[in-house]
Amino acid sequence: MYFWSVIKLAIIGTGNVAFHLAQAFHQAEAVHLKAVAGRNAESLKIFKPFAYILPDLKDLPPVDVIIIAVSDAAIPEISAKIKDNKALIAHTSGSTSVEVLNTHKRFGVFYPLQTFSKSNELIYSDIPFCIEAKLKADFETLVGLASALKAKSYSINSDQRGALHLAAVFGNNFGNHILTQAQQICEERHVSFDLLKPLMEETIRKAFSIGPEAAQTGPAKRGDVITIEKQLNALQSPEQKKIYNSFTEALLKHYER
């Protein structure tokens, strides 16, 4: 359904999201990535293989869609600088309302729910794209962009997207910090962190097959105060003790009989 012509695209931003989207759209047959723009000339150099690079937004070529892939705080400033552009303007933020772009006649959100690092390759068919737009035709265009990457897209409004982003902070950002503490504990005792990999993979598998609440195990779930005290005493870091206490108290309360 989506493509009766190639979508002409420009990306504003030089961070991880901009880099991966530029790389992917450069390879997509149904999209012509015409330009990548950013204020830092040095950061733009990495985009040379993908598109014409622009240090000044005034030089943006005529395109169908402009994706703003910058920090949340910078979105209003960038939006104001391209206020007269007739293209569909979409940002990639998980926590920013679509209404931040409402000074444009055509605006929306193109949010990939994934963590991005320049060094890691991504499988776009595994990434859900949360899409929102005020006009039906613009919504279909953004769906088409996701389809060009062989990715699945979902109609998600700003409130829902904000909730997803918050949930992702708990599951991904906080979860990754917990793994950082786990790695530190292993290194202090000269035990390989890799030994935890099968456990973590099974934890994630169970969480999404039977639900995380049903999958919960451990001393706090069992109310095993002897093990809890022993492990608290074994921790050397005040930060780790604080984290352990906080999570243990939350689990004890949640699963109290």
C-alpha positions in Angstrom: 0.0 0.0 0.0 2.5 2.5 1.2 4.7 3.7 -1.6 3.6 5.1 -4.9 6.7 7.2 -4.9 10.0 7.4 -3.0 9.8 9.4 0.2 12.3 12.2 0.3 13.7 12.5 3.8 16.0 14.8 5.9 17.2 14.1 9.4 18.2 16.7 11.9 20.6 15.5 14.6 24.0 13.7 15.0 23.4 11.4 18.0 22.9 7.7 18.1 19.3 7.6 16.9 20.1 10.0 14.0 23.1 7.9 13.0 21.2 4.6 13.0 18.2 6.0 11.1 20.4 7.7 8.6 22.3 4.4 8.0 19.1 2.4 7.7 17.2 4.9 5.4 20.3 5.2 3.2 19.9 1.5 2.4 16.1 1.6 2.1 14.8 1.4 -1.5 11.6 3.3 -0.8 13.3 6.3 0.9 15.7 8.9 -0.5 17.7 10.3 2.4 18.7 13.7 1.0 20.4 15.4 3.9 21.5 15.1 7.5 21.8 18.4 9.4 23.5 19.3 12.7 25.2 22.2 14.3 28.5 20.4 15.0 30.5 20.0 11.8 32.8 17.4 13.4 29.9 15.2 14.4 28.5 15.4 10.9 31.5 13.8 9.3 30.3 10.3 10.2 27.2 10.8 8.1 29.1 11.5 4.8 28.6 8.0 3.5 24.8 8.2 3.9 23.7 11.7 2.8 24.6 15.3 2.0 25.6 16.9 5.3 24.4 20.4 6.4 25.7 22.5 9.2 23.0 25.1 8.7 19.2 24.3 8.8 18.6 27.1 6.3 20.1 24.9 3.6 17.7 22.0 4.0 16.6 20.8 0.6 12.9 20.3 -0.3 11.8 17.0 1.2 8.6 15.1 2.2 9.6 14.4 5.8 12.0 15.9 8.3 12.9 13.8 11.3 14.1 15.7 14.3 16.4 13.2 16.2 17.9 15.5 18.9 17.7 15.7 22.7 14.2 16.3 24.2 15.3 19.8 25.4 16.5 20.8 21.9 13.3 19.9 20.0 11.5 23.2 20.5 14.5 25.2 19.4 15.0 23.1 16.2 11.2 23.2 15.5 11.3 27.0 15.7 14.2 27.2 13.2 12.2 25.2 10.5 8.8 26.7 11.2 8.2 27.7 7.6 9.1 24.3 6.2 6.1 22.6 4.4 7.4 19.1 5.1 5.9 16.7 7.6 7.9 17.3 10.8 8.3 14.4 13.2 10.4 14.0 16.4 11.8 10.7 17.8 11.3 11.3 21.5 9.6 8.9 23.8 8.7 11.3 26.5 7.9 14.5 24.5 4.3 15.2 23.4 3.5 15.6 19.8 2.1 19.0 20.6 5.7 20.4 20.9 5.5 20.6 17.1 2.1 22.1 16.8 3.3 25.3 15.2 3.7 23.3 12.0 0.8 22.4 9.8 2.0 18.8 9.5 3.6 17.2 12.5 4.0 13.8 14.2 6.1 11.4 16.1 8.4 8.6 14.8 9.6 6.9 18.0 11.7 3.7 17.8 11.4 1.8 21.1 14.9 0.6 21.4 18.3 1.5 22.9 20.8 2.9 20.4 24.6 2.8 20.4 26.7 3.7 17.3 28.8 0.5 17.7 25.8 -1.9 17.7 24.0 -3.1 14.6 20.2 -3.2 14.8 17.6 -5.6 13.4 14.7 -3.2 12.5 12.2 -6.0 12.2 12.5 -6.4 15.9 12.0 -2.8 16.8 8.5 -1.4 17.4 8.0 2.1 16.0 5.4 4.2 17.9 3.7 6.6 15.5 1.5 9.6 16.0 0.3 12.3 13.6 -2.5 14.8 13.4 -3.4 14.1 9.8 -4.3 10.6 8.5 -2.1 11.0 5.4 0.9 11.9 7.5 0.3 9.0 9.8 0.3 6.7 6.7 3.6 8.3 5.6 5.2 7.6 8.9 3.9 4.0 8.8 5.5 3.8 5.3 8.9 5.0 6.7 8.8 2.2 9.3 7.7 -0.3 6.6 10.7 0.8 4.5 12.9 -0.5 7.4 10.9 -3.7 7.6 9.8 -2.6 11.1 6.4 -2.9 12.7 4.6 0.3 13.6 1.9 1.0 16.2 -0.5 3.9 16.7 0.5 5.2 20.1 -0.6 8.6 21.4 1.5 10.9 23.5 0.2 9.7 26.9 0.7 6.0 25.9 4.2 6.7 24.5 5.1 8.6 27.7 4.0 5.5 29.7 6.0 3.2 27.5 9.1 5.4 27.8 8.7 5.4 31.6 8.4 1.6 31.6 11.5 1.4 29.5 13.4 3.5 32.0 12.5 1.0 34.7 13.1 -2.1 32.6 16.1 -0.9 30.6 17.9 2.0 32.2 17.4 0.9 35.8 17.7 -2.8 34.9 21.0 -2.1 33.2 22.3 -0.2 36.3 21.4 -3.2 38.4 23.5 -5.4 36.0 26.3 -2.9 36.4 26.2 -3.5 40.2 26.0 -7.3 39.6 29.1 -7.1 37.4 31.0 -5.2 40.0 30.1 -7.8 42.7 31.4 -10.5 40.4 34.6 -8.7 39.6 35.3 -8.0 43.3 35.1 -11.8 44.0 36.9 -12.7 40.8 33.9 -14.5 39.3 33.0 -14.3 35.6 30.0 -12.0 35.0 29.3 -14.1 31.9 28.1 -16.9 34.2 25.0 -14.8 34.8 24.0 -14.6 31.1 21.9 -17.8 31.0 20.0 -16.7 34.1 19.3 -13.3 32.8 18.2 -14.6 29.4 15.8 -17.0 31.2 14.6 -14.2 33.4 13.6 -12.1 30.4 12.1 -15.1 28.6 9.9 -15.9 31.6 8.9 -12.3 32.2 7.4 -12.1 28.7 5.9 -15.6 28.6 4.2 -15.8 32.0 4.5 -12.2 33.2 7.2 -10.7 35.5 5.1 -10.9 38.7 4.5 -14.6 38.2 8.2 -15.1 37.3 9.5 -13.4 40.4 11.8 -15.6 42.6 14.5 -14.9 45.2 14.8 -14.5 49.0 12.6 -11.4 49.2 9.8 -13.2 47.4 10.1 -16.1 49.8 10.5 -13.8 52.9 13.8 -15.4 53.6 15.2 -12.9 56.2 18.2 -15.0 57.0 19.5 -14.9 53.5 18.6 -11.2 53.1 20.7 -10.3 56.2 23.6 -12.5 55.1 23.7 -10.8 51.7 23.4 -7.3 53.1 26.4 -8.0 55.3 28.4 -9.3 52.3 27.9 -6.1 50.4 30.8 -3.7 50.6 29.4 -0.7 48.7 27.0 1.7 50.5 25.3 2.3 47.2 24.7 -1.4 46.7 23.4 -1.8 50.3 20.9 1.1 49.6 19.8 -0.5 46.3 19.5 -4.0 47.9 17.4 -2.6 50.8 15.2 -0.5 48.6 14.3 -3.4 46.3 14.0 -5.9 49.1 11.6 -3.7 51.0 9.5 -3.2 47.8 9.4 -6.9 47.1 8.6 -7.9 50.7 5.7 -5.4 50.7 4.5 -6.5 47.2 4.5 -10.2 48.0 3.6 -10.1 51.7 1.1 -12.8 52.7 
